[in-house]
């Protein structure tokens, strides 16, 4: 048990950390369930906050059951957020005020509150503890995570660009310029009563908490996930973050499995004979995995943009549905899911390349092979250990079947009332 956990168990009151997350992210579908080194953003946030000595509890406010389940599994408490407070236009303050209102009704408010964002995968715990201490000692009313920024900002005007906050005709040396701070969004710490009065995270005496540069990364676009994955090992060492497990922390609990063909059932290579006939190599374990899914009552679809008959032949051999020659994978997936009576939120889609991105973006469980294209990996909730054509389908099948065994579903949750 960590020192922080021992202090919480001993009843020492610390700050309450609130993490607002919602299911309707626009830039990246189900963003807070995306993973960095095998651990979802929501789990990374909760685990980081629980390492802080000044945090006594972590509360996640969310509108989505999958996020709620992941939060509970990571050790947080959950407050159900009303749908009207989970819209694109909903402010973070509105979500915080609702959560604090619930805690206030329970008599569970603490003098200091931390507002943390799950989109920051590398939390600087030491900076957070220093910020909590600053507010607790009344040296500031509100503290925000920031990094020192020596950049020159510009704004574009009709008559030409102009320096923002500086005279562009003067170029003082870095050491001669007054320090300026760039807000990272990683965390905000404030006096709880002061926030409830101001109804805004910035009020009274405001102070920056300087974090290390690795902690400044915020996940907003798919490319940000690629950066996070690339620097994760170094960032974790620098910030003292324990190495995460290589597997996701939540079960792959779905009602249907949809896969691409080339690069998933195959190794993405083809042999073409003198007559132009195309031949591919498949993994026998994948075939058994598909059979086990079918026997468990889990519908399987092979969805491919290829127009070659070998795709249909393999699907017939496996006894599963097939759509091939699909120019719009997202539209094809929606149509099939509707006909099968399966919610897209309950579909695992396994792909490997950029043509899978539309389907990965709408599936509740976007999964990719170990050798997938970097952009596909950035859109995935899970990156498998197996490569395409080398048992990736079987690996996914095993995970789905294990989740089904661990969490038997009632018939109304199964497509068309299918039973296990």
C-alpha positions as CSV (number, residue, x, y, z in Angstrom):
1,X,0.0,0.0,0.0
2,X,1.3,3.5,-0.8
3,X,1.8,6.2,1.8
4,X,-1.1,8.1,0.3
5,X,-3.4,5.1,0.6
6,X,-2.3,4.5,4.2
7,X,-3.0,8.1,5.1
8,X,-6.5,7.9,3.5
9,X,-7.2,4.7,5.4
10,X,-6.1,6.4,8.6
11,X,-8.8,9.1,8.0
12,X,-6.6,12.1,7.2
13,X,-8.8,14.4,5.2
14,X,-7.4,15.6,1.9
15,X,-8.7,17.1,-1.3
16,X,-11.5,15.6,-3.3
17,X,-10.5,15.1,-6.9
18,X,-13.3,15.4,-9.5
19,X,-12.8,14.1,-13.0
20,X,-15.6,15.0,-15.5
21,X,-15.7,12.6,-18.5
22,X,-18.5,12.1,-21.0
23,X,-19.1,9.6,-23.8
24,X,-19.8,12.1,-26.6
25,X,-16.3,13.3,-27.5
26,X,-16.2,14.7,-31.1
27,X,-12.5,14.9,-31.9
28,X,-11.8,11.2,-30.9
29,X,-14.7,8.8,-30.4
30,X,-14.9,7.6,-26.8
31,X,-11.7,9.4,-26.2
32,X,-11.3,8.8,-22.5
33,X,-11.3,5.0,-23.1
34,X,-8.5,5.3,-25.6
35,X,-5.3,3.7,-24.3
36,X,-1.6,4.8,-23.9
37,X,0.6,1.8,-23.4
38,X,-2.4,-0.4,-22.8
39,X,-4.1,1.7,-20.1
40,X,-7.0,3.9,-20.8
41,X,-6.9,7.7,-20.3
42,X,-9.6,7.6,-17.6
43,X,-7.7,4.9,-15.7
44,X,-4.4,6.8,-16.0
45,X,-6.0,9.9,-14.5
46,X,-7.5,8.1,-11.6
47,X,-4.4,6.1,-10.7
48,X,-2.3,9.3,-10.9
49,X,-4.7,11.2,-8.6
50,X,-4.7,8.3,-6.1
51,X,-0.9,8.5,-5.9
52,X,-1.1,12.1,-4.7
53,X,-0.6,12.4,-0.9
54,X,-3.0,15.4,-0.8
55,X,-6.0,13.6,-2.5
56,X,-8.3,11.7,-0.3
57,X,-10.8,10.5,-2.9
58,X,-11.4,10.5,-6.6
59,X,-14.9,11.1,-8.0
60,X,-15.7,10.6,-11.7
61,X,-18.8,12.4,-13.0
62,X,-20.0,10.8,-16.2
63,X,-23.0,10.1,-18.4
64,X,-21.6,6.9,-19.9
65,X,-21.8,3.4,-18.4
66,X,-18.5,2.1,-19.9
67,X,-16.7,5.1,-18.4
68,X,-18.4,4.6,-15.1
69,X,-17.4,0.9,-15.1
70,X,-13.8,1.8,-15.9
71,X,-13.7,4.4,-13.2
72,X,-15.0,2.0,-10.5
73,X,-12.5,-0.6,-11.6
74,X,-9.7,1.9,-11.2
75,X,-10.7,2.8,-7.6
76,X,-12.8,6.0,-8.1
77,X,-16.3,6.8,-7.0
78,X,-18.9,7.6,-9.7
79,X,-21.6,10.3,-9.9
80,X,-24.1,9.9,-12.7
81,X,-24.2,13.1,-14.7
82,X,-27.5,14.1,-16.3
83,X,-27.7,14.1,-20.1
84,X,-28.3,17.8,-20.2
85,X,-24.9,18.4,-18.5
86,X,-23.1,16.2,-21.0
87,X,-23.6,18.1,-24.2
88,X,-20.9,19.6,-26.4
89,X,-21.7,23.0,-25.1
90,X,-21.7,22.0,-21.4
91,X,-18.9,23.8,-19.5
92,X,-16.6,22.0,-17.1
93,X,-17.8,24.3,-14.4
94,X,-21.4,23.1,-14.9
95,X,-20.3,19.4,-14.4
96,X,-18.2,20.4,-11.4
97,X,-21.0,22.3,-9.8
98,X,-23.4,19.4,-10.2
99,X,-20.9,16.9,-8.7
100,X,-20.2,19.2,-5.8
101,X,-23.9,19.7,-5.3
102,X,-24.3,15.9,-4.9
103,X,-21.4,15.7,-2.5
104,X,-22.7,18.7,-0.6
105,X,-26.1,17.0,-0.1
106,X,-24.3,14.0,1.3
107,X,-22.2,16.2,3.7
108,X,-19.0,15.1,1.9
109,X,-17.4,18.3,0.7
110,X,-13.8,18.9,1.5
111,X,-12.2,22.3,1.9
112,X,-10.1,21.8,-1.2
113,X,-11.2,20.5,-4.6
114,X,-9.1,19.2,-7.5
115,X,-10.5,19.4,-11.0
116,X,-8.5,17.0,-13.2
117,X,-8.9,16.2,-16.9
118,X,-8.5,12.6,-18.1
119,X,-7.1,13.9,-21.4
120,X,-3.7,14.5,-19.7
121,X,-2.1,11.1,-19.7
122,X,1.0,12.1,-17.7
123,X,0.1,13.6,-14.3
124,X,2.8,15.5,-12.4
125,X,1.9,14.2,-8.9
126,X,4.5,16.3,-7.1
127,X,3.3,19.5,-8.7
128,X,-0.3,18.6,-7.8
129,X,0.6,17.9,-4.2
130,X,2.4,21.3,-4.1
131,X,-0.7,23.0,-5.5
132,X,-3.0,21.3,-2.9
133,X,-0.6,22.5,-0.2
134,X,-0.7,26.0,-1.5
135,X,-4.5,26.2,-1.5
136,X,-4.7,24.4,1.9
137,X,-2.4,27.0,3.5
138,X,-4.4,29.8,2.0
139,X,-1.5,31.1,-0.1
140,X,-3.8,31.1,-3.1
141,X,-7.5,30.5,-3.8
142,X,-7.0,28.8,-7.2
143,X,-4.0,27.1,-8.7
144,X,-3.7,25.9,-12.3
145,X,-1.2,23.5,-13.9
146,X,1.2,25.3,-16.3
147,X,4.5,25.2,-18.0
148,X,6.9,28.0,-18.6
149,X,6.5,29.3,-22.1
150,X,9.1,31.5,-23.8
151,X,7.4,31.4,-27.2
152,X,6.4,34.5,-29.2
153,X,2.6,34.5,-30.0
154,X,1.2,36.1,-33.1
155,X,-2.3,37.0,-34.2
156,X,-3.4,37.3,-37.9
157,X,-5.0,40.7,-38.8
158,X,-6.4,41.9,-42.1
159,X,-3.4,44.2,-42.5
160,X,-0.9,41.5,-41.6
161,X,0.2,39.4,-38.5
162,X,1.0,41.3,-35.3
163,X,2.8,40.2,-32.2
164,X,0.4,39.1,-29.4
165,X,1.6,40.3,-26.0
166,X,4.9,41.6,-27.4
167,X,6.3,44.2,-29.7
168,X,7.4,42.2,-32.8
169,X,10.0,44.9,-33.6
170,X,11.9,44.0,-30.4
171,X,13.4,40.6,-29.8
172,X,14.6,40.4,-26.3
173,X,16.7,37.4,-25.3
174,X,14.9,34.6,-23.5
175,X,16.6,35.3,-20.2
176,X,15.6,39.0,-20.4
177,X,11.9,38.4,-20.8
178,X,9.5,38.2,-18.0
179,X,8.3,34.7,-17.3
180,X,5.0,33.7,-18.8
181,X,3.0,30.5,-18.2
182,X,0.9,28.3,-20.5
183,X,-2.1,26.6,-18.9
184,X,-1.9,22.9,-19.6
185,X,-5.4,21.8,-18.4
186,X,-3.9,18.9,-16.5
187,X,-5.3,20.0,-13.1
188,X,-6.9,22.9,-11.3
189,X,-6.9,23.2,-7.5
190,X,-9.2,25.6,-5.6
191,X,-10.9,26.5,-2.4
192,X,-14.2,24.7,-2.5
193,X,-16.3,27.4,-0.9
194,X,-14.7,30.0,-3.1
195,X,-15.5,28.0,-6.2
196,X,-19.1,27.5,-5.2
197,X,-19.4,31.3,-4.7
198,X,-17.6,32.3,-7.9
199,X,-19.0,29.4,-10.0
200,X,-15.7,29.5,-12.0
201,X,-12.3,27.8,-11.6
202,X,-10.5,31.1,-11.6
203,X,-11.2,33.5,-8.7
204,X,-9.5,35.4,-5.9
205,X,-5.7,34.9,-5.8
206,X,-4.6,32.8,-8.7
207,X,-1.3,31.1,-8.9
208,X,0.4,28.7,-11.5
209,X,1.7,25.3,-10.5
210,X,4.8,24.7,-12.7
211,X,4.7,21.1,-14.1
212,X,7.4,19.2,-16.0
213,X,7.1,19.4,-19.8
214,X,6.0,15.8,-20.2
215,X,2.9,16.6,-18.1
216,X,1.8,19.3,-20.5
217,X,0.5,16.9,-23.2
218,X,-3.2,17.0,-23.8
219,X,-5.1,14.5,-25.9
220,X,-7.3,16.4,-28.3
221,X,-6.7,14.9,-31.8
222,X,-5.7,11.4,-32.9
223,X,-2.1,12.6,-33.5
224,X,-1.8,13.4,-29.8
225,X,-2.3,9.8,-29.0
226,X,0.6,8.9,-31.3
227,X,2.8,11.4,-29.5
228,X,1.7,10.1,-26.1
229,X,2.5,6.5,-27.1
230,X,5.9,7.6,-28.5
231,X,7.0,9.4,-25.3
232,X,5.2,7.3,-22.7
233,X,8.1,5.2,-21.4
234,X,10.4,8.2,-20.9
235,X,7.6,10.4,-19.5
236,X,6.6,7.7,-17.0
237,X,10.2,7.4,-15.8
238,X,10.7,11.1,-15.5
239,X,7.4,11.6,-13.6
240,X,7.7,8.5,-11.4
241,X,4.6,6.9,-12.9
242,X,4.5,3.1,-12.4
243,X,4.8,1.1,-15.6
244,X,1.2,0.2,-16.7
245,X,0.1,-3.3,-17.6
246,X,0.2,-4.3,-21.2
247,X,-3.4,-5.2,-21.3
248,X,-6.5,-3.0,-20.9
249,X,-8.1,-2.9,-17.4
250,X,-11.7,-3.4,-18.5
251,X,-13.4,-6.4,-20.1
252,X,-14.0,-6.6,-23.8
253,X,-17.7,-7.1,-23.2
254,X,-19.5,-6.9,-26.6
255,X,-22.4,-8.4,-28.5
256,X,-20.8,-8.7,-31.9
257,X,-17.4,-9.0,-33.6
258,X,-16.6,-7.4,-37.0
259,X,-13.3,-7.8,-38.7
260,X,-11.5,-6.5,-41.7
261,X,-10.0,-9.2,-43.9
262,X,-6.6,-8.3,-45.5
263,X,-4.0,-7.6,-42.8
264,X,-6.3,-9.1,-40.1
265,X,-7.2,-12.6,-41.2
266,X,-4.1,-12.5,-43.4
267,X,-0.6,-11.1,-43.1
268,X,-1.5,-8.5,-45.8
269,X,0.4,-10.4,-48.4
270,X,-1.1,-12.1,-51.5
271,X,0.3,-14.6,-54.0
272,X,-1.0,-14.1,-57.5
273,X,-0.5,-17.0,-60.0
274,X,0.0,-16.8,-63.7
275,X,-3.8,-16.8,-64.3
276,X,-4.2,-13.8,-62.0
277,X,-5.8,-15.9,-59.2
278,X,-5.1,-14.5,-55.8
279,X,-4.1,-16.7,-52.9
280,X,-3.6,-15.8,-49.2
281,X,-2.5,-17.5,-46.1
282,X,-4.8,-17.6,-43.0
283,X,-4.3,-18.8,-39.4
284,X,-6.1,-22.0,-38.3
285,X,-6.4,-20.6,-34.8
286,X,-8.4,-17.6,-36.2
287,X,-10.8,-20.1,-37.7
288,X,-11.3,-21.8,-34.4
289,X,-11.7,-18.5,-32.6
290,X,-14.5,-17.5,-35.0
291,X,-16.2,-20.9,-34.5
292,X,-16.1,-20.4,-30.7
293,X,-17.7,-17.0,-31.1
294,X,-20.5,-18.4,-33.2
295,X,-21.1,-21.2,-30.7
296,X,-21.4,-18.6,-28.0
297,X,-24.1,-16.9,-30.0
298,X,-21.9,-13.9,-30.9
299,X,-22.5,-12.6,-34.5
300,X,-19.4,-12.2,-36.6
301,X,-19.0,-10.2,-39.8
302,X,-16.1,-9.9,-42.2
303,X,-16.2,-6.4,-43.7
304,X,-13.7,-5.6,-46.5
305,X,-13.2,-3.1,-49.2
306,X,-11.6,-5.8,-51.4
307,X,-13.7,-7.0,-54.3
308,X,-12.0,-10.4,-54.7
309,X,-14.0,-13.6,-54.3
310,X,-11.5,-15.0,-51.8
311,X,-13.1,-12.8,-49.1
312,X,-16.5,-14.3,-49.6
313,X,-15.0,-17.8,-49.8
314,X,-13.3,-17.5,-46.4
315,X,-16.5,-16.1,-44.8
316,X,-18.5,-19.0,-46.2
317,X,-15.9,-21.4,-44.9
318,X,-16.2,-19.8,-41.4
319,X,-20.0,-19.6,-41.6
320,X,-20.2,-15.9,-40.9
321,X,-21.7,-12.8,-42.6
322,X,-19.7,-11.0,-45.1
323,X,-19.8,-7.6,-46.8
324,X,-17.0,-7.0,-49.4
325,X,-16.3,-4.4,-51.9
326,X,-17.5,-1.9,-49.3
327,X,-16.5,1.7,-50.3
328,X,-17.9,3.1,-47.1
329,X,-17.1,0.9,-44.2
330,X,-18.9,3.0,-41.6
331,X,-22.1,2.9,-43.6
332,X,-21.8,-0.8,-44.2
333,X,-21.2,-1.4,-40.5
334,X,-24.2,0.7,-39.5
335,X,-26.4,-1.2,-41.9
336,X,-25.3,-4.6,-40.7
337,X,-25.5,-3.7,-37.0
338,X,-29.1,-2.5,-37.5
339,X,-30.1,-5.6,-39.4
340,X,-28.5,-7.8,-36.7
341,X,-30.1,-5.8,-33.9
342,X,-26.8,-4.9,-32.3
343,X,-25.9,-1.5,-30.9
344,X,-22.7,0.0,-32.3
345,X,-21.6,0.6,-28.8
346,X,-21.6,-3.1,-28.3
347,X,-19.5,-4.0,-31.4
348,X,-15.8,-4.9,-31.4
349,X,-14.3,-3.9,-34.7
350,X,-10.8,-5.3,-35.6
351,X,-8.8,-3.5,-38.2
352,X,-5.3,-2.7,-39.2
353,X,-5.0,0.2,-41.6
354,X,-6.3,3.7,-42.5
355,X,-9.3,2.4,-44.5
356,X,-10.6,1.0,-41.2
357,X,-10.7,4.4,-39.5
358,X,-14.4,5.1,-40.3
359,X,-15.4,1.8,-38.8
360,X,-13.0,2.1,-35.8
361,X,-14.4,5.6,-35.1
362,X,-18.0,4.4,-34.6
363,X,-17.5,1.0,-32.9
364,X,-17.7,0.8,-29.2
365,X,-14.6,-1.3,-29.0
366,X,-12.2,-0.3,-31.8
367,X,-9.4,-2.9,-31.8
368,X,-6.3,-3.2,-34.1
369,X,-3.6,-5.8,-34.7
370,X,-0.1,-5.4,-33.3
371,X,1.3,-4.4,-36.7
372,X,-1.4,-1.9,-37.5
373,X,-0.8,1.5,-39.1
374,X,0.0,4.2,-36.5
375,X,-3.1,6.2,-37.4
376,X,-5.2,3.0,-36.8
377,X,-3.5,2.4,-33.5
378,X,-4.2,6.0,-32.4
379,X,-7.9,5.3,-33.0
380,X,-7.9,2.0,-31.1
381,X,-9.1,1.3,-27.6
382,X,-7.0,-1.9,-27.7
383,X,-3.9,-2.9,-29.6
384,X,-3.6,-6.7,-29.7
385,X,-0.4,-8.6,-29.0
386,X,-0.8,-10.6,-32.3
387,X,-0.1,-9.5,-35.8
388,X,-2.5,-9.9,-38.7
389,X,-2.6,-13.4,-40.1
390,X,-0.8,-14.6,-36.9
391,X,-3.7,-15.3,-34.5
392,X,-5.0,-11.8,-34.0
393,X,-8.6,-12.8,-34.6
394,X,-8.2,-15.7,-32.1
395,X,-6.7,-13.3,-29.5
396,X,-9.7,-11.0,-29.9
397,X,-12.1,-14.0,-29.7
398,X,-10.5,-15.2,-26.5
399,X,-10.9,-11.8,-24.9
400,X,-14.5,-11.5,-25.9
401,X,-15.4,-15.0,-24.7
402,X,-13.6,-14.4,-21.4
403,X,-15.6,-11.2,-20.9
404,X,-18.8,-13.1,-21.7
405,X,-18.0,-15.8,-19.2
406,X,-17.1,-13.3,-16.5
407,X,-20.2,-11.1,-17.1
408,X,-23.2,-13.3,-18.3
409,X,-25.7,-11.0,-19.9
410,X,-29.5,-11.1,-19.7
411,X,-31.3,-12.2,-22.9
412,X,-32.6,-8.7,-23.6
413,X,-29.0,-7.5,-23.9
414,X,-28.1,-10.0,-26.5
415,X,-28.8,-9.5,-30.2
416,X,-32.1,-11.0,-31.3
417,X,-32.4,-12.6,-27.8
418,X,-29.5,-15.0,-28.5
419,X,-28.3,-17.0,-25.6
420,X,-24.8,-18.0,-24.6
